[in-house]
Amino acid sequence: MKFLTTGEKLKRLRTQLNLKQEDLKSENVTRGLISMMETDKRDVTYSTALKLSEKFNERAEELNIIMNIDEAYLMRSPKEDAKLYCLRKLKDPEMTRDEVDEIFEIIKEFELIEVKAEAYCKLGEICFKEKDFEEACNNYQKAREIYIKIKKNEKLGYVYWRMGFCKAESLKYDTAIEYYQLSQYYCSLYKDSETKKLCLYSLAMSYRRLDKIDLTLETIEQFLSLCDEVKDYRLYVFAYNTKATCYNSIGEYDKAIEIYKFLLTKILDDKSILLGYVYNNLGLNYCAKNQFEESIKYFEMAEKIISEMDKELLSHTIIEKSEVLLKQNLIDEAIKTIKLGLKYAKEYNDLEYLLKGNYLLADIYNKTNDNENLEKVYLDIVALLKPTKNTEKFKEIYNDLALMYLKQGRTDACEQYLLLSKNLK
Protein backbone atom coordinates (compact mmCIF):
# COMPACT_ATOMS: atom_id res chain seq x y z
CA MET A 1 0.00 0.00 0.00
CA LYS A 2 1.30 3.45 -0.92
CA PHE A 3 1.62 6.09 1.81
CA LEU A 4 2.24 9.60 0.50
CA THR A 5 4.85 12.14 1.51
CA THR A 6 3.62 15.61 2.47
CA GLY A 7 4.57 16.90 -0.95
CA GLU A 8 2.67 14.09 -2.69
CA LYS A 9 -0.39 14.80 -0.54
CA LEU A 10 -0.32 18.49 -1.45
CA LYS A 11 0.04 17.84 -5.15
CA ARG A 12 -2.68 15.14 -5.21
CA LEU A 13 -5.17 17.29 -3.29
CA ARG A 14 -4.46 20.31 -5.49
CA THR A 15 -4.99 18.21 -8.62
CA GLN A 16 -8.17 16.55 -7.27
CA LEU A 17 -9.65 19.92 -6.41
CA ASN A 18 -8.54 21.50 -9.72
CA LEU A 19 -6.40 24.13 -8.00
CA LYS A 20 -3.23 25.83 -9.23
CA GLN A 21 -0.28 26.53 -6.98
CA GLU A 22 -1.21 30.21 -7.36
CA ASP A 23 -4.61 29.48 -5.75
CA LEU A 24 -2.96 28.26 -2.53
CA LYS A 25 -0.98 31.43 -1.92
CA SER A 26 -1.59 33.34 1.29
CA GLU A 27 0.33 35.52 3.71
CA ASN A 28 3.85 34.05 4.09
CA VAL A 29 2.94 31.16 1.75
CA THR A 30 4.35 31.96 -1.69
CA ARG A 31 3.96 30.03 -4.92
CA GLY A 32 7.66 29.19 -4.74
CA LEU A 33 7.26 27.78 -1.22
CA ILE A 34 4.30 25.66 -2.38
CA SER A 35 6.39 24.31 -5.26
CA MET A 36 9.25 23.41 -2.91
CA MET A 37 6.84 21.70 -0.46
CA GLU A 38 5.26 19.68 -3.28
CA THR A 39 8.69 18.35 -4.25
CA ASP A 40 9.52 17.67 -0.57
CA LYS A 41 12.35 20.18 -0.61
CA ARG A 42 10.82 22.11 2.29
CA ASP A 43 9.00 20.86 5.38
CA VAL A 44 5.45 22.01 6.08
CA THR A 45 5.14 23.94 9.34
CA TYR A 46 2.04 23.80 11.51
CA SER A 47 0.92 27.31 10.57
CA THR A 48 1.40 26.61 6.85
CA ALA A 49 -0.44 23.29 7.09
CA LEU A 50 -3.32 25.07 8.85
CA LYS A 51 -3.62 27.66 6.04
CA LEU A 52 -3.42 25.02 3.32
CA SER A 53 -6.01 22.75 4.94
CA GLU A 54 -8.42 25.72 5.12
CA LYS A 55 -7.89 26.40 1.40
CA PHE A 56 -8.48 22.75 0.49
CA ASN A 57 -11.64 22.48 2.62
CA GLU A 58 -13.07 25.74 1.23
CA ARG A 59 -12.56 24.49 -2.33
CA ALA A 60 -14.04 21.06 -1.48
CA GLU A 61 -17.13 22.77 -0.04
CA GLU A 62 -17.54 24.78 -3.25
CA LEU A 63 -17.50 21.49 -5.20
CA ASN A 64 -19.89 19.79 -2.70
CA ILE A 65 -17.17 17.33 -1.71
CA ILE A 66 -16.64 16.25 1.89
CA MET A 67 -12.90 15.91 2.57
CA ASN A 68 -12.25 17.15 6.13
CA ILE A 69 -8.57 17.78 5.52
CA ASP A 70 -6.73 18.81 8.67
CA GLU A 71 -3.24 20.07 9.38
CA ALA A 72 -2.26 16.81 11.10
CA TYR A 73 -2.89 14.85 7.89
CA LEU A 74 -0.73 17.21 5.84
CA MET A 75 2.15 17.07 8.31
CA ARG A 76 2.24 13.31 8.89
CA SER A 77 5.11 11.38 7.34
CA PRO A 78 4.49 8.17 5.35
CA LYS A 79 5.70 6.19 8.39
CA GLU A 80 3.25 7.99 10.70
CA ASP A 81 0.40 7.42 8.21
CA ALA A 82 1.36 3.75 7.95
CA LYS A 83 1.31 3.39 11.72
CA LEU A 84 -2.08 5.10 12.02
CA TYR A 85 -3.53 2.96 9.22
CA CYS A 86 -2.27 -0.26 10.79
CA LEU A 87 -3.56 0.57 14.27
CA ARG A 88 -6.99 1.47 12.89
CA LYS A 89 -7.16 -1.76 10.89
CA LEU A 90 -6.11 -3.84 13.89
CA LYS A 91 -9.14 -2.57 15.84
CA ASP A 92 -11.48 -4.26 13.35
CA PRO A 93 -13.12 -7.22 15.18
CA GLU A 94 -13.78 -8.95 11.85
CA MET A 95 -10.18 -8.78 10.63
CA THR A 96 -8.91 -11.89 8.78
CA ARG A 97 -5.54 -13.64 8.72
CA ASP A 98 -4.90 -12.35 5.18
CA GLU A 99 -5.50 -8.78 6.32
CA VAL A 100 -3.11 -9.25 9.24
CA ASP A 101 -0.50 -10.57 6.79
CA GLU A 102 -0.90 -7.33 4.81
CA ILE A 103 -0.34 -5.37 8.00
CA PHE A 104 2.86 -7.34 8.66
CA GLU A 105 4.12 -6.30 5.19
CA ILE A 106 3.58 -2.63 6.04
CA ILE A 107 5.21 -3.16 9.44
CA LYS A 108 8.26 -4.63 7.75
CA GLU A 109 8.51 -1.80 5.21
CA PHE A 110 8.33 0.96 7.84
CA GLU A 111 9.92 -0.90 10.79
CA LEU A 112 6.87 -0.37 13.02
CA ILE A 113 8.08 -2.47 15.96
CA GLU A 114 5.32 -1.55 18.45
CA VAL A 115 2.63 -2.08 15.83
CA LYS A 116 4.17 -5.51 15.22
CA ALA A 117 3.34 -6.46 18.80
CA GLU A 118 -0.25 -5.28 18.28
CA ALA A 119 -0.44 -7.36 15.09
CA TYR A 120 0.72 -10.47 16.96
CA CYS A 121 -2.00 -9.81 19.55
CA LYS A 122 -4.59 -9.58 16.78
CA LEU A 123 -3.30 -12.81 15.24
CA GLY A 124 -3.54 -14.41 18.67
CA GLU A 125 -7.16 -13.24 18.91
CA ILE A 126 -7.96 -14.73 15.48
CA CYS A 127 -6.31 -18.06 16.34
CA PHE A 128 -8.21 -18.14 19.64
CA LYS A 129 -11.54 -17.66 17.83
CA GLU A 130 -10.55 -20.54 15.55
CA LYS A 131 -9.80 -22.60 18.71
CA ASP A 132 -6.15 -22.99 17.75
CA PHE A 133 -5.11 -22.21 21.32
CA GLU A 134 -1.47 -23.27 21.04
CA GLU A 135 -0.85 -21.02 18.04
CA ALA A 136 -2.78 -18.21 19.72
CA CYS A 137 -0.51 -18.45 22.76
CA ASN A 138 2.59 -18.46 20.54
CA ASN A 139 1.48 -15.18 18.95
CA TYR A 140 0.81 -13.54 22.31
CA GLN A 141 4.26 -14.73 23.41
CA LYS A 142 5.83 -12.97 20.40
CA ALA A 143 3.97 -9.80 21.36
CA ARG A 144 5.25 -10.13 24.93
CA GLU A 145 8.87 -10.41 23.74
CA ILE A 146 8.52 -7.21 21.70
CA TYR A 147 6.91 -5.27 24.55
CA ILE A 148 9.71 -6.31 26.89
CA LYS A 149 12.33 -5.36 24.29
CA ILE A 150 10.88 -1.87 23.75
CA LYS A 151 10.15 -1.44 27.47
CA LYS A 152 6.36 -1.24 27.07
CA ASN A 153 5.78 -3.27 30.22
CA GLU A 154 2.38 -1.64 30.79
CA LYS A 155 1.11 -3.93 28.01
CA LEU A 156 2.21 -7.12 29.77
CA GLY A 157 -0.84 -7.39 32.03
CA TYR A 158 -3.09 -7.82 29.00
CA VAL A 159 -0.70 -10.18 27.17
CA TYR A 160 -0.18 -12.49 30.16
CA TRP A 161 -3.95 -12.61 30.71
CA ARG A 162 -4.51 -13.71 27.12
CA MET A 163 -1.70 -16.27 27.32
CA GLY A 164 -3.33 -17.69 30.44
CA PHE A 165 -6.69 -17.80 28.70
CA CYS A 166 -5.17 -19.84 25.86
CA LYS A 167 -3.62 -22.32 28.31
CA ALA A 168 -6.90 -22.66 30.21
CA GLU A 169 -8.74 -23.49 26.97
CA SER A 170 -6.10 -26.21 26.37
CA LEU A 171 -6.97 -27.56 29.86
CA LYS A 172 -3.52 -26.56 31.22
CA TYR A 173 -4.94 -24.82 34.25
CA ASP A 174 -1.77 -24.77 36.38
CA THR A 175 0.14 -22.98 33.61
CA ALA A 176 -2.82 -20.67 33.05
CA ILE A 177 -2.77 -19.69 36.73
CA GLU A 178 0.93 -18.80 36.52
CA TYR A 179 0.23 -16.45 33.61
CA TYR A 180 -2.82 -14.96 35.35
CA GLN A 181 -0.73 -14.22 38.44
CA LEU A 182 1.89 -12.47 36.28
CA SER A 183 -0.94 -10.51 34.68
CA GLN A 184 -2.21 -9.45 38.11
CA TYR A 185 1.28 -8.21 39.04
CA TYR A 186 1.65 -6.02 35.93
CA CYS A 187 -1.97 -4.81 36.07
CA SER A 188 -1.44 -3.66 39.65
CA LEU A 189 1.93 -2.09 38.82
CA TYR A 190 0.56 -0.08 35.88
CA LYS A 191 -2.99 0.43 37.23
CA ASP A 192 -4.68 -1.51 34.40
CA SER A 193 -7.91 -1.99 36.34
CA GLU A 194 -9.99 -3.33 33.43
CA THR A 195 -7.60 -6.18 32.57
CA LYS A 196 -7.05 -6.86 36.27
CA LYS A 197 -10.79 -7.35 36.73
CA LEU A 198 -11.18 -9.64 33.70
CA CYS A 199 -8.11 -11.64 34.69
CA LEU A 200 -9.44 -12.14 38.23
CA TYR A 201 -12.52 -13.80 36.75
CA SER A 202 -10.37 -16.02 34.53
CA LEU A 203 -8.14 -16.90 37.50
CA ALA A 204 -11.17 -17.91 39.55
CA MET A 205 -12.36 -20.16 36.71
CA SER A 206 -9.01 -21.98 36.56
CA TYR A 207 -9.00 -22.48 40.33
CA ARG A 208 -12.52 -23.88 39.94
CA ARG A 209 -11.41 -26.32 37.23
CA LEU A 210 -8.76 -27.61 39.64
CA ASP A 211 -11.35 -27.89 42.45
CA LYS A 212 -9.47 -25.33 44.58
CA ILE A 213 -12.70 -24.19 46.14
CA ASP A 214 -11.37 -21.79 48.80
CA LEU A 215 -9.16 -20.01 46.26
CA THR A 216 -12.04 -19.86 43.78
CA LEU A 217 -14.39 -18.25 46.29
CA GLU A 218 -11.71 -15.84 47.50
CA THR A 219 -10.87 -14.77 43.93
CA ILE A 220 -14.52 -14.43 42.92
CA GLU A 221 -15.07 -12.07 45.86
CA GLN A 222 -12.10 -9.98 44.68
CA PHE A 223 -13.63 -9.87 41.21
CA LEU A 224 -17.06 -8.87 42.52
CA SER A 225 -15.46 -6.04 44.55
CA LEU A 226 -14.26 -4.53 41.23
CA CYS A 227 -17.29 -5.52 39.16
CA ASP A 228 -20.02 -3.08 38.15
CA GLU A 229 -23.33 -4.97 38.08
CA VAL A 230 -24.64 -2.92 35.14
CA LYS A 231 -21.48 -2.47 33.07
CA ASP A 232 -20.20 -6.02 33.69
CA TYR A 233 -23.63 -7.64 33.77
CA ARG A 234 -22.76 -10.94 32.09
CA LEU A 235 -19.60 -11.49 34.13
CA TYR A 236 -21.50 -10.46 37.27
CA VAL A 237 -23.99 -13.27 36.59
CA PHE A 238 -21.20 -15.72 35.69
CA ALA A 239 -19.32 -14.87 38.90
CA TYR A 240 -22.31 -15.71 41.07
CA ASN A 241 -22.82 -18.83 38.98
CA THR A 242 -19.22 -19.87 39.75
CA LYS A 243 -19.83 -19.29 43.48
CA ALA A 244 -22.83 -21.57 43.27
CA THR A 245 -20.87 -24.31 41.48
CA CYS A 246 -18.35 -24.21 44.34
CA TYR A 247 -21.09 -24.86 46.87
CA ASN A 248 -22.42 -27.61 44.64
CA SER A 249 -19.01 -29.32 44.60
CA ILE A 250 -18.80 -29.40 48.41
CA GLY A 251 -22.35 -30.70 48.77
CA GLU A 252 -24.04 -27.47 49.88
CA TYR A 253 -26.78 -27.82 47.29
CA ASP A 254 -29.35 -25.65 49.05
CA LYS A 255 -26.86 -22.78 49.23
CA ALA A 256 -26.14 -23.18 45.51
CA ILE A 257 -29.87 -23.23 44.70
CA GLU A 258 -30.34 -20.07 46.80
CA ILE A 259 -27.70 -18.26 44.68
CA TYR A 260 -29.30 -19.43 41.42
CA LYS A 261 -32.72 -18.22 42.56
CA PHE A 262 -31.11 -14.88 43.46
CA LEU A 263 -29.75 -14.72 39.91
CA LEU A 264 -33.25 -15.35 38.52
CA THR A 265 -34.28 -12.02 40.10
CA LYS A 266 -31.44 -10.30 38.22
CA ILE A 267 -32.32 -11.72 34.78
CA LEU A 268 -35.38 -9.82 33.62
CA ASP A 269 -35.35 -10.88 29.96
CA ASP A 270 -37.18 -14.22 29.63
CA LYS A 271 -35.31 -14.83 26.34
CA SER A 272 -31.85 -14.26 27.85
CA ILE A 273 -29.29 -17.01 27.31
CA LEU A 274 -28.19 -16.36 30.92
CA LEU A 275 -31.54 -17.75 32.01
CA GLY A 276 -30.67 -20.97 30.18
CA TYR A 277 -27.39 -21.27 32.09
CA VAL A 278 -29.13 -20.76 35.45
CA TYR A 279 -31.85 -23.30 34.63
CA ASN A 280 -29.15 -25.78 33.60
CA ASN A 281 -27.36 -25.45 36.91
CA LEU A 282 -30.55 -25.61 38.93
CA GLY A 283 -31.12 -28.91 37.13
CA LEU A 284 -27.71 -30.15 38.30
CA ASN A 285 -28.34 -29.20 41.92
CA TYR A 286 -31.79 -30.77 42.09
CA CYS A 287 -30.24 -33.88 40.53
CA ALA A 288 -27.67 -33.94 43.34
CA LYS A 289 -30.54 -33.76 45.85
CA ASN A 290 -32.21 -36.71 44.03
CA GLN A 291 -35.19 -34.51 43.15
CA PHE A 292 -35.26 -35.91 39.63
CA GLU A 293 -38.59 -34.53 38.45
CA GLU A 294 -37.56 -30.99 39.43
CA SER A 295 -34.13 -31.54 37.87
CA ILE A 296 -35.51 -32.69 34.50
CA LYS A 297 -37.94 -29.74 34.51
CA TYR A 298 -35.07 -27.24 34.76
CA PHE A 299 -32.90 -29.09 32.24
CA GLU A 300 -35.72 -29.04 29.69
CA MET A 301 -36.27 -25.30 30.29
CA ALA A 302 -32.53 -24.77 29.80
CA GLU A 303 -32.43 -26.88 26.66
CA LYS A 304 -35.29 -24.91 25.07
CA ILE A 305 -33.59 -21.52 25.65
CA ILE A 306 -30.06 -22.63 24.76
CA SER A 307 -31.14 -24.40 21.56
CA GLU A 308 -32.72 -21.13 20.41
CA MET A 309 -30.08 -18.67 21.67
CA ASP A 310 -26.67 -20.37 21.85
CA LYS A 311 -26.58 -23.77 20.15
CA GLU A 312 -22.82 -23.90 20.61
CA LEU A 313 -23.40 -24.63 24.32
CA LEU A 314 -26.28 -27.08 23.85
CA SER A 315 -23.89 -30.01 24.37
CA HIS A 316 -23.31 -28.86 27.97
CA THR A 317 -26.96 -29.11 28.94
CA ILE A 318 -27.59 -32.39 27.11
CA ILE A 319 -24.50 -34.12 28.57
CA GLU A 320 -25.22 -32.84 32.08
CA LYS A 321 -28.86 -33.93 31.80
CA SER A 322 -27.60 -37.49 31.27
CA GLU A 323 -26.46 -37.52 34.90
CA VAL A 324 -30.11 -37.42 36.00
CA LEU A 325 -30.76 -40.52 33.90
CA LEU A 326 -27.67 -42.29 35.25
CA LYS A 327 -28.72 -41.69 38.86
CA GLN A 328 -32.04 -43.37 38.00
CA ASN A 329 -30.13 -46.26 36.34
CA LEU A 330 -31.67 -45.50 32.95
CA ILE A 331 -28.48 -46.63 31.22
CA ASP A 332 -29.62 -46.96 27.60
CA GLU A 333 -31.37 -43.59 27.68
CA ALA A 334 -28.31 -42.01 29.32
CA ILE A 335 -25.96 -43.37 26.61
CA LYS A 336 -28.28 -42.09 23.90
CA THR A 337 -28.38 -38.63 25.55
CA ILE A 338 -24.58 -38.45 25.97
CA LYS A 339 -24.05 -39.38 22.31
CA LEU A 340 -26.43 -36.61 21.24
CA GLY A 341 -24.49 -34.16 23.41
CA LEU A 342 -21.21 -35.36 21.90
CA LYS A 343 -22.61 -34.74 18.43
CA TYR A 344 -23.12 -31.04 19.29
CA ALA A 345 -19.77 -30.82 21.11
CA LYS A 346 -18.01 -32.19 18.02
CA GLU A 347 -19.88 -29.81 15.71
CA TYR A 348 -18.63 -26.82 17.71
CA ASN A 349 -15.21 -28.27 18.61
CA ASP A 350 -15.92 -28.04 22.35
CA LEU A 351 -12.98 -29.99 23.79
CA GLU A 352 -14.07 -29.74 27.41
CA TYR A 353 -17.45 -31.38 26.79
CA LEU A 354 -16.12 -33.84 24.23
CA LEU A 355 -13.90 -35.10 27.04
CA LYS A 356 -16.63 -34.91 29.68
CA GLY A 357 -19.10 -36.87 27.54
CA ASN A 358 -16.54 -39.52 26.64
CA TYR A 359 -15.45 -39.94 30.25
CA LEU A 360 -19.11 -40.44 31.23
CA LEU A 361 -19.43 -43.12 28.53
CA ALA A 362 -16.20 -44.74 29.72
CA ASP A 363 -17.54 -44.92 33.25
CA ILE A 364 -20.75 -46.56 32.02
CA TYR A 365 -18.94 -49.11 29.83
CA ASN A 366 -16.48 -49.88 32.63
CA LYS A 367 -19.28 -50.58 35.11
CA THR A 368 -21.21 -52.69 32.59
CA ASN A 369 -18.06 -54.61 31.49
CA ASP A 370 -18.56 -53.51 27.88
CA ASN A 371 -14.86 -53.81 27.03
CA GLU A 372 -15.24 -53.30 23.29
CA ASN A 373 -16.93 -49.91 23.67
CA LEU A 374 -14.70 -48.99 26.62
CA GLU A 375 -11.55 -49.46 24.52
CA LYS A 376 -13.05 -47.40 21.69
CA VAL A 377 -13.95 -44.53 24.03
CA TYR A 378 -10.51 -44.52 25.69
CA LEU A 379 -8.84 -44.31 22.27
CA ASP A 380 -11.22 -41.49 21.30
CA ILE A 381 -10.07 -39.63 24.42
CA VAL A 382 -6.41 -40.14 23.42
CA ALA A 383 -7.17 -38.62 20.01
CA LEU A 384 -8.94 -35.66 21.61
CA LEU A 385 -6.00 -34.98 23.93
CA LYS A 386 -3.32 -35.04 21.21
CA PRO A 387 -3.62 -31.37 20.18
CA THR A 388 -3.46 -30.23 23.83
CA LYS A 389 -0.10 -31.90 24.60
CA ASN A 390 -1.40 -32.19 28.17
CA THR A 391 1.02 -34.60 29.87
CA GLU A 392 -1.04 -35.06 33.02
CA LYS A 393 -4.20 -35.96 31.10
CA PHE A 394 -2.24 -38.33 28.85
CA LYS A 395 -0.82 -40.13 31.88
CA GLU A 396 -4.33 -40.62 33.26
CA ILE A 397 -5.76 -42.09 30.05
CA TYR A 398 -2.71 -44.28 29.35
CA ASN A 399 -2.97 -45.69 32.88
CA ASP A 400 -6.71 -46.29 32.37
CA LEU A 401 -5.97 -48.17 29.14
CA ALA A 402 -3.20 -50.20 30.82
CA LEU A 403 -5.54 -51.20 33.68
CA MET A 404 -8.29 -52.16 31.24
CA TYR A 405 -5.92 -54.38 29.23
CA LEU A 406 -4.54 -55.91 32.46
CA LYS A 407 -8.06 -56.93 33.53
CA GLN A 408 -8.57 -58.52 30.12
CA GLY A 409 -5.27 -60.43 30.39
CA ARG A 410 -3.82 -58.54 27.39
CA THR A 411 -0.40 -58.05 28.96
CA ASP A 412 1.39 -56.83 25.81
CA ALA A 413 -1.10 -53.98 25.34
CA CYS A 414 -0.97 -53.24 29.07
CA GLU A 415 2.83 -52.96 28.96
CA GLN A 416 2.67 -50.75 25.86
CA TYR A 417 0.52 -48.12 27.59
CA LEU A 418 2.43 -48.30 30.87
CA LEU A 419 5.62 -47.51 28.92
CA LEU A 420 3.87 -44.65 27.11
CA SER A 421 2.81 -43.27 30.48
CA LYS A 422 6.27 -43.72 31.98
CA ASN A 423 8.02 -42.00 29.06
CA LEU A 424 5.88 -38.86 29.18
CA LYS A 425 7.76 -35.76 30.28
Secondary structure as UniProt FT lines:
FT   HELIX           6..16
FT   TURN            17..18
FT   HELIX           21..24
FT   TURN            27..28
FT   HELIX           31..38
FT   TURN            39..40
FT   HELIX           46..62
FT   TURN            63..64
FT   HELIX           71..75
FT   HELIX           78..90
FT   TURN            93..94
FT   HELIX           97..110
FT   HELIX           113..129
FT   TURN            130..131
FT   HELIX           133..149
FT   TURN            150..151
FT   HELIX           153..155
FT   HELIX           156..169
FT   TURN            170..171
FT   HELIX           173..189
FT   TURN            190..191
FT   HELIX           193..209
FT   TURN            210..211
FT   HELIX           213..226
FT   TURN            229..232
FT   HELIX           233..249
FT   TURN            250..251
FT   HELIX           253..266
FT   TURN            270..271
FT   HELIX           273..288
FT   TURN            289..290
FT   HELIX           292..309
FT   HELIX           311..313
FT   HELIX           314..327
FT   TURN            328..329
FT   HELIX           331..347
FT   TURN            348..349
FT   HELIX           351..367
FT   TURN            368..369
FT   HELIX           371..385
FT   HELIX           386..388
FT   HELIX           391..407
FT   TURN            408..409
FT   HELIX           411..422
//
